[in-house]
Amino acid sequence: MDMNSDKCADTSQLAKQVLALARDTIVVRFRFFDRAIAAIKLEEVPESGVYRSAAGRLSYDPVRLLKDFADDENHAVRLLLHVIFHNIFMHHMREDIANPAYWNIACDIAAENAVLAAAGEYRRLGDAQMQIILAKLGKWVPQLSAEKLYREFMVGGISESSAKEYAKLFAMDIHDTLADDDKNREEIRIAAADWEQIARRVAAELRSFSKDVKGGETILLNLKEGVRRKYDYDDIVRRFAVMSEQIKVNPDEFDNIAYTYGLSLYKNMPIIEPLEYTDEKKIKEFVIAIDTSASVRGRLVEGFLVRTYDLLSESASFAETMNVHIIQCDSEITEDTKVTSREDLKAIADNLKVRGFGATDFRPVFDHVDEMIRSREFTDLKGLIYFTDGYGIYPENPPGYDCMFVFDNDDEFRPPVPGWAIKVVL
């Protein structure tokens, strides 16, 4: 019993020394990771047989770590770099993941791509095969960030055999994210703000010394994706709400003391009745334009439309009676669907068909909306949301209502959005 205890203690101590050496190596070799490596809490989990990472945490089995270190002296350095990149790229902080398997693969590919770019001298078995796959993926996804890879997997799909191959080659740890870690959800949320600060500091230092840092551009690309401010579509459309009276009890105007005193004094006669209306901001009139040009892929458009219909159906931001036009367009308007109530939505969603797929010209939509305003189809139009890839002809003059151009990704070659419009990258 004592011999086993001594053996376990020795194993634990050796594993800690291996990780300490790896941490020192990273601090010396990559000075801009000093805060990141210091922020990662190492947790020993004997007999687990796996490495598991979450925001700011890495748990490890000391026996597994020593075995991997014996097989490859660079393993501990590569493992810590892999986990650092997961954290500064904010991979653990996402809640909106529809396919966790695809997201985990995308995160591992992005992390290992950054490791190979920045620390290729710390080689391990499988690097050559990984570089072949990265070159192949780079033809479809020029910027190998987790977000862009995940989008490509969701839109274009991935075969079961490729998914298994990617997971086997690129994965070094099991990921705990906000989406699946209920126990530590609040802890991860708190850690997210700290890691965003660390990520921004790393980005600032890389920009200052980018010429001297191998793989700096790859790291900066992923940092930009990770710390980019995320927008919720529901929050975006609330911008177009107007104040109106809603027939409902207004709890802010209800005097509970007077009400209950009246009931006690006059039995069933309250002194004051609660007001039966309240002023609330509700969305009643606006336009959603969907660019269905050939450069905007059909499944992406259908997903945006389905999300829009779901939002109209479920959101408390929308009035019961509404006047919303959903316009499909490319170089001309191909369909204009009017939504007047939530009850209309199921029939529309069940018969959804994407039309168009030509070139892109934004002007016909604005002309069409202006004509509807002149014909009194709209009486208090608050705005227009235009979902597009951005490769089209913008109107020269601003409209008389707010306009928001929504893009699904960043594109440095996209024509600039006019100054009168709002640009949002979802």
BANUSE-914638 format. One record per residue (C-alpha): residue number from 1; x negated, y negated, z negated; residue in one letter. Coordinates in nm, 3 decimals, m for minus. Example, Ala and Ser with C-alpha at 12.3 -4.5 7.8 and 13.67 -1.06 7.14 Angstrom:
BANUSE-914638
  nr    east   north      up rest
   1  m1.230   0.450  m0.780    A
   2  m1.367   0.106  m0.714    S
***
This chain:
BANUSE-914638
  nr    east   north      up rest
   1   0.000   0.000   0.000    M
   2  m0.280  m0.239  m0.090    D
   3  m0.472  m0.143   0.224    M
   4  m0.170  m0.218   0.440    N
   5  m0.121  m0.552   0.267    S
   6  m0.486  m0.642   0.316    D
   7  m0.464  m0.542   0.682    K
   8  m0.155  m0.758   0.735    C
   9  m0.325  m1.050   0.562    A
  10  m0.632  m1.012   0.782    D
  11  m0.415  m0.993   1.094    T
  12  m0.225  m1.306   0.992    S
  13  m0.545  m1.496   0.917    Q
  14  m0.709  m1.395   1.246    L
  15  m0.400  m1.500   1.442    A
  16  m0.403  m1.840   1.272    K
  17  m0.771  m1.881   1.359    Q
  18  m0.702  m1.799   1.724    V
  19  m0.425  m2.061   1.739    L
  20  m0.640  m2.318   1.554    A
  21  m0.919  m2.266   1.807    L
  22  m0.669  m2.304   2.093    A
  23  m0.531  m2.625   1.943    R
  24  m0.880  m2.771   1.904    D
  25  m0.962  m2.679   2.264    T
  26  m0.651  m2.859   2.390    I
  27  m0.717  m3.173   2.183    V
  28  m1.075  m3.193   2.314    V
  29  m0.985  m3.112   2.675    R
  30  m0.658  m3.308   2.694    F
  31  m0.682  m3.608   2.460    R
  32  m0.335  m3.735   2.561    F
  33  m0.174  m3.421   2.408    F
  34  m0.296  m3.497   2.055    D
  35   0.044  m3.602   1.917    R
  36   0.227  m3.331   2.110    A
  37   0.013  m3.046   1.978    I
  38   0.031  m3.188   1.625    A
  39   0.412  m3.202   1.644    A
  40   0.452  m2.832   1.725    I
  41   0.525  m2.625   1.415    K
  42   0.381  m2.273   1.430    L
  43   0.586  m2.003   1.258    E
  44   0.461  m1.651   1.201    E
  45   0.728  m1.384   1.254    V
  46   0.569  m1.042   1.200    P
  47   0.693  m0.743   1.400    E
  48   0.907  m0.960   1.630    S
  49   0.694  m0.864   1.929    G
  50   0.776  m1.190   2.113    V
  51   0.696  m1.559   2.137    Y
  52   0.997  m1.786   2.085    R
  53   1.001  m2.162   2.136    S
  54   1.246  m2.438   2.051    A
  55   1.214  m2.813   2.015    A
  56   0.888  m2.862   1.827    G
  57   0.858  m2.496   1.724    R
  58   0.671  m2.186   1.833    L
  59   0.723  m1.857   1.653    S
  60   0.484  m1.570   1.718    Y
  61   0.407  m1.214   1.618    D
  62   0.044  m1.211   1.494    P
  63  m0.017  m0.854   1.619    V
  64   0.115  m0.943   1.965    R
  65  m0.095  m1.261   1.970    L
  66  m0.418  m1.079   1.880    L
  67  m0.351  m0.809   2.140    K
  68  m0.291  m1.069   2.411    D
  69  m0.601  m1.259   2.300    F
  70  m0.810  m0.941   2.320    A
  71  m0.687  m0.886   2.677    D
  72  m0.737  m1.251   2.778    D
  73  m0.934  m1.504   2.577    E
  74  m0.746  m1.791   2.749    N
  75  m0.405  m1.660   2.646    H
  76  m0.359  m1.877   2.333    A
  77  m0.459  m2.197   2.516    V
  78  m0.220  m2.119   2.801    R
  79   0.060  m2.032   2.558    L
  80   0.028  m2.360   2.368    L
  81   0.006  m2.563   2.689    L
  82   0.316  m2.383   2.819    H
  83   0.505  m2.477   2.500    V
  84   0.374  m2.835   2.504    I
  85   0.507  m2.883   2.856    F
  86   0.846  m2.737   2.760    H
  87   0.868  m2.999   2.484    N
  88   0.741  m3.309   2.660    I
  89   0.951  m3.221   2.967    F
  90   1.253  m3.199   2.729    M
  91   1.345  m2.849   2.850    H
  92   1.496  m2.752   2.512    H
  93   1.724  m3.056   2.492    M
  94   1.982  m2.975   2.760    R
  95   2.343  m2.889   2.669    E
  96   2.499  m2.898   3.016    D
  97   2.347  m2.577   3.156    I
  98   2.597  m2.364   3.347    A
  99   2.352  m2.080   3.419    N
 100   2.099  m2.034   3.134    P
 101   1.909  m1.761   3.323    A
 102   1.840  m1.994   3.618    Y
 103   1.752  m2.281   3.382    W
 104   1.501  m2.067   3.188    N
 105   1.333  m1.954   3.509    I
 106   1.318  m2.311   3.637    A
 107   1.168  m2.433   3.309    C
 108   0.900  m2.163   3.309    D
 109   0.808  m2.231   3.671    I
 110   0.782  m2.607   3.606    A
 111   0.572  m2.551   3.293    A
 112   0.332  m2.307   3.459    E
 113   0.303  m2.528   3.766    N
 114   0.191  m2.812   3.538    A
 115  m0.050  m2.581   3.351    V
 116  m0.209  m2.460   3.675    L
 117  m0.237  m2.816   3.805    A
 118  m0.395  m2.953   3.487    A
 119  m0.579  m2.656   3.339    A
 120  m0.648  m2.416   3.622    G
 121  m0.986  m2.328   3.471    E
 122  m0.808  m2.144   3.188    Y
 123  m0.704  m1.862   3.415    R
 124  m0.495  m1.559   3.328    R
 125  m0.378  m1.250   3.510    L
 126  m0.109  m1.331   3.764    G
 127  m0.224  m1.683   3.850    D
 128  m0.295  m1.596   4.213    A
 129   0.053  m1.452   4.261    Q
 130   0.208  m1.752   4.085    M
 131   0.030  m1.992   4.320    Q
 132   0.166  m1.804   4.622    I
 133   0.520  m1.833   4.488    I
 134   0.472  m2.200   4.395    L
 135   0.355  m2.275   4.751    A
 136   0.664  m2.099   4.888    K
 137   0.901  m2.282   4.652    L
 138   0.729  m2.611   4.737    G
 139   0.858  m2.584   5.094    K
 140   1.217  m2.593   4.964    W
 141   1.167  m2.806   4.653    V
 142   0.887  m3.057   4.719    P
 143   0.884  m3.172   4.355    Q
 144   0.870  m2.868   4.127    L
 145   1.046  m3.000   3.820    S
 146   1.286  m2.785   3.617    A
 147   1.581  m3.006   3.716    E
 148   1.513  m2.984   4.089    K
 149   1.437  m2.612   4.080    L
 150   1.753  m2.545   3.881    Y
 151   1.959  m2.748   4.128    R
 152   1.810  m2.552   4.418    E
 153   1.885  m2.220   4.246    F
 154   2.244  m2.325   4.172    M
 155   2.314  m2.458   4.521    V
 156   2.107  m2.221   4.735    G
 157   2.119  m1.919   4.509    G
 158   1.842  m1.677   4.415    I
 159   1.826  m1.302   4.471    S
 160   1.822  m1.066   4.175    E
 161   1.480  m0.931   4.273    S
 162   1.333  m1.283   4.300    S
 163   1.481  m1.381   3.964    A
 164   1.319  m1.077   3.799    K
 165   0.985  m1.145   3.970    E
 166   0.985  m1.513   3.869    Y
 167   1.080  m1.432   3.510    A
 168   0.808  m1.168   3.480    K
 169   0.534  m1.389   3.625    L
 170   0.613  m1.731   3.479    F
 171   0.775  m1.659   3.142    A
 172   0.559  m1.666   2.829    M
 173   0.825  m1.730   2.566    D
 174   1.194  m1.699   2.486    I
 175   1.368  m2.036   2.488    H
 176   1.607  m2.171   2.225    D
 177   1.796  m2.475   2.355    T
 178   2.079  m2.697   2.237    L
 179   2.314  m2.489   2.450    A
 180   2.252  m2.164   2.258    D
 181   2.093  m2.255   1.925    D
 182   2.394  m2.338   1.706    D
 183   2.201  m2.278   1.383    K
 184   1.940  m2.542   1.459    N
 185   2.152  m2.767   1.682    R
 186   2.134  m3.077   1.461    E
 187   1.762  m3.023   1.397    E
 188   1.698  m3.009   1.772    I
 189   1.903  m3.323   1.831    R
 190   1.693  m3.512   1.576    I
 191   1.372  m3.372   1.727    A
 192   1.480  m3.481   2.075    A
 193   1.431  m3.851   1.994    A
 194   1.083  m3.784   1.854    D
 195   0.984  m3.577   2.156    W
 196   1.110  m3.844   2.392    E
 197   0.875  m4.093   2.222    Q
 198   0.585  m3.848   2.251    I
 199   0.667  m3.784   2.617    A
 200   0.675  m4.155   2.696    R
 201   0.340  m4.205   2.523    R
 202   0.187  m3.919   2.726    V
 203   0.326  m4.076   3.043    A
 204   0.180  m4.416   2.953    A
 205  m0.164  m4.269   2.887    E
 206  m0.153  m4.063   3.205    L
 207  m0.070  m4.372   3.410    R
 208  m0.367  m4.548   3.257    S
 209  m0.608  m4.260   3.322    F
 210  m0.431  m4.079   3.606    S
 211  m0.736  m4.092   3.834    K
 212  m0.939  m3.905   3.574    D
 213  m0.674  m3.648   3.485    V
 214  m0.644  m3.335   3.692    K
 215  m0.280  m3.259   3.766    G
 216  m0.166  m3.596   3.630    G
 217   0.083  m3.657   3.911    E
 218   0.253  m3.321   3.852    T
 219   0.285  m3.392   3.480    I
 220   0.416  m3.745   3.539    L
 221   0.681  m3.619   3.780    L
 222   0.818  m3.377   3.521    N
 223   0.795  m3.637   3.244    L
 224   1.003  m3.876   3.455    K
 225   1.272  m3.611   3.503    E
 226   1.267  m3.512   3.136    G
 227   1.304  m3.857   2.979    V
 228   1.537  m4.003   3.239    R
 229   1.852  m4.139   3.079    R
 230   2.140  m3.899   3.142    K
 231   2.487  m4.026   3.233    Y
 232   2.817  m3.860   3.160    D
 233   3.064  m3.892   3.445    Y
 234   3.349  m3.955   3.202    D
 235   3.158  m4.248   3.049    D
 236   3.086  m4.390   3.394    I
 237   3.447  m4.402   3.506    V
 238   3.560  m4.563   3.178    R
 239   3.394  m4.877   3.315    R
 240   3.698  m4.916   3.538    F
 241   3.956  m4.910   3.257    A
 242   4.203  m5.193   3.202    V
 243   4.391  m5.295   2.887    M
 244   4.753  m5.184   2.884    S
 245   5.032  m5.104   2.638    E
 246   5.080  m4.737   2.556    Q
 247   5.401  m4.610   2.396    I
 248   5.268  m4.439   2.083    K
 249   5.226  m4.500   1.713    V
 250   4.954  m4.754   1.646    N
 251   4.774  m4.636   1.329    P
 252   4.575  m4.959   1.305    D
 253   4.894  m5.164   1.254    E
 254   5.061  m4.918   1.017    F
 255   5.076  m5.023   0.648    D
 256   5.091  m4.694   0.458    N
 257   5.143  m4.860   0.114    I
 258   5.447  m5.060   0.221    A
 259   5.588  m4.766   0.410    Y
 260   5.567  m4.520   0.118    T
 261   5.687  m4.784  m0.133    Y
 262   5.999  m4.835   0.075    G
 263   6.065  m4.463   0.086    L
 264   6.036  m4.436  m0.293    S
 265   6.248  m4.748  m0.360    L
 266   6.521  m4.698  m0.099    Y
 267   6.492  m4.320  m0.061    K
 268   6.494  m4.268   0.318    N
 269   6.452  m4.636   0.415    M
 270   6.088  m4.748   0.470    P
 271   6.013  m5.116   0.433    I
 272   5.826  m5.128   0.765    I
 273   5.828  m4.908   1.068    E
 274   5.501  m4.841   1.247    P
 275   5.464  m5.018   1.579    L
 276   5.559  m4.793   1.868    E
 277   5.297  m4.926   2.107    Y
 278   4.928  m4.995   2.107    T
 279   4.689  m5.171   2.342    D
 280   4.438  m4.926   2.491    E
 281   4.197  m4.935   2.778    K
 282   4.318  m4.687   3.038    K
 283   4.215  m4.619   3.394    I
 284   4.508  m4.684   3.626    K
 285   4.364  m4.783   3.964    E
 286   4.032  m4.697   4.123    F
 287   3.876  m4.523   4.422    V
 288   3.639  m4.229   4.446    I
 289   3.463  m4.199   4.781    A
 290   3.282  m3.873   4.862    I
 291   3.012  m3.877   5.128    D
 292   3.054  m3.549   5.322    T
 293   2.782  m3.619   5.579    S
 294   2.565  m3.336   5.704    A
 295   2.285  m3.427   5.463    S
 296   2.513  m3.377   5.159    V
 297   2.560  m3.005   5.118    R
 298   2.911  m2.865   5.101    G
 299   2.886  m2.678   4.769    R
 300   2.745  m2.987   4.601    L
 301   3.036  m3.198   4.728    V
 302   3.291  m2.936   4.628    E
 303   3.141  m2.922   4.279    G
 304   3.164  m3.300   4.244    F
 305   3.525  m3.300   4.364    L
 306   3.625  m3.018   4.131    V
 307   3.460  m3.203   3.839    R
 308   3.648  m3.518   3.940    T
 309   3.981  m3.337   3.946    Y
 310   3.904  m3.174   3.609    D
 311   3.820  m3.513   3.464    L
 312   4.139  m3.673   3.592    L
 313   4.340  m3.384   3.455    S
 314   4.186  m3.367   3.107    E
 315   4.045  m3.707   3.014    S
 316   4.226  m3.928   2.766    A
 317   4.076  m4.225   2.952    S
 318   4.335  m4.203   3.228    F
 319   4.688  m4.337   3.208    A
 320   4.976  m4.095   3.252    E
 321   5.078  m4.287   3.565    T
 322   4.783  m4.369   3.787    M
 323   4.695  m4.476   4.136    N
 324   4.368  m4.310   4.228    V
 325   4.254  m4.257   4.587    H
 326   3.995  m3.986   4.656    I
 327   3.845  m4.054   4.996    I
 328   3.629  m3.812   5.194    Q
 329   3.414  m3.982   5.454    C
 330   3.101  m3.969   5.667    D
 331   3.075  m4.226   5.947    S
 332   3.454  m4.256   5.925    E
 333   3.729  m4.165   5.681    I
 334   3.826  m3.799   5.714    T
 335   4.079  m3.773   5.430    E
 336   4.244  m4.000   5.173    D
 337   4.417  m3.818   4.886    T
 338   4.635  m4.023   4.653    K
 339   4.673  m3.910   4.293    V
 340   4.961  m4.063   4.099    T
 341   4.992  m3.831   3.799    S
 342   4.814  m3.548   3.628    R
 343   5.084  m3.309   3.746    E
 344   4.973  m3.364   4.106    D
 345   4.624  m3.236   4.039    L
 346   4.667  m2.860   4.027    K
 347   4.816  m2.843   4.376    A
 348   4.538  m3.067   4.507    I
 349   4.261  m2.865   4.339    A
 350   4.405  m2.533   4.462    D
 351   4.402  m2.657   4.823    N
 352   4.071  m2.841   4.813    L
 353   3.890  m2.851   5.148    K
 354   3.580  m3.055   5.224    V
 355   3.600  m3.228   5.561    R
 356   3.353  m3.430   5.763    G
 357   2.979  m3.350   5.781    F
 358   2.879  m3.617   6.032    G
 359   2.651  m3.920   5.996    A
 360   2.695  m4.174   5.714    T
 361   2.835  m4.527   5.724    D
 362   2.963  m4.682   5.402    F
 363   3.144  m4.975   5.566    R
 364   3.464  m4.795   5.680    P
 365   3.551  m4.704   5.320    V
 366   3.523  m5.067   5.205    F
 367   3.730  m5.183   5.504    D
 368   3.994  m4.921   5.422    H
 369   4.009  m5.024   5.055    V
 370   4.032  m5.394   5.148    D
 371   4.324  m5.311   5.375    E
 372   4.499  m5.124   5.091    M
 373   4.452  m5.428   4.865    I
 374   4.605  m5.656   5.130    R
 375   4.901  m5.417   5.173    S
 376   4.955  m5.415   4.793    R
 377   4.869  m5.046   4.761    E
 378   4.645  m5.166   4.478    F
 379   4.751  m5.444   4.243    T
 380   4.466  m5.434   3.990    D
 381   4.184  m5.229   4.142    L
 382   3.892  m5.218   3.902    K
 383   3.633  m5.040   4.111    G
 384   3.501  m4.779   4.349    L
 385   3.265  m4.488   4.285    I
 386   3.077  m4.370   4.595    Y
 387   2.909  m4.030   4.565    F
 388   2.644  m4.006   4.836    T
 389   2.286  m3.922   4.929    D
 390   2.232  m4.292   5.005    G
 391   2.132  m4.255   5.368    Y
 392   2.390  m4.482   5.527    G
 393   2.474  m4.837   5.627    I
 394   2.577  m5.061   5.337    Y
 395   2.819  m5.355   5.373    P
 396   2.648  m5.693   5.392    E
 397   2.893  m5.873   5.162    N
 398   2.998  m5.767   4.811    P
 399   3.359  m5.651   4.760    P
 400   3.598  m5.814   4.515    G
 401   3.574  m5.523   4.271    Y
 402   3.297  m5.329   4.096    D
 403   3.116  m5.070   4.304    C
 404   2.897  m4.786   4.184    M
 405   2.682  m4.569   4.412    F
 406   2.620  m4.232   4.248    V
 407   2.334  m4.007   4.359    F
 408   2.265  m3.650   4.251    D
 409   1.886  m3.698   4.246    N
 410   1.606  m3.949   4.280    D
 411   1.465  m4.014   4.626    D
 412   1.188  m4.266   4.683    E
 413   1.261  m4.278   5.058    F
 414   1.629  m4.368   5.011    R
 415   1.728  m4.717   5.138    P
 416   1.766  m4.964   4.848    P
 417   2.111  m5.016   4.700    V
 418   2.244  m5.373   4.748    P
 419   2.204  m5.605   4.451    G
 420   2.581  m5.635   4.405    W
 421   2.626  m5.260   4.348    A
 422   2.544  m5.039   4.050    I
 423   2.308  m4.746   4.107    K
 424   2.344  m4.431   3.900    V
 425   2.150  m4.106   3.931    V
 426   2.348  m3.823   3.772    L
***
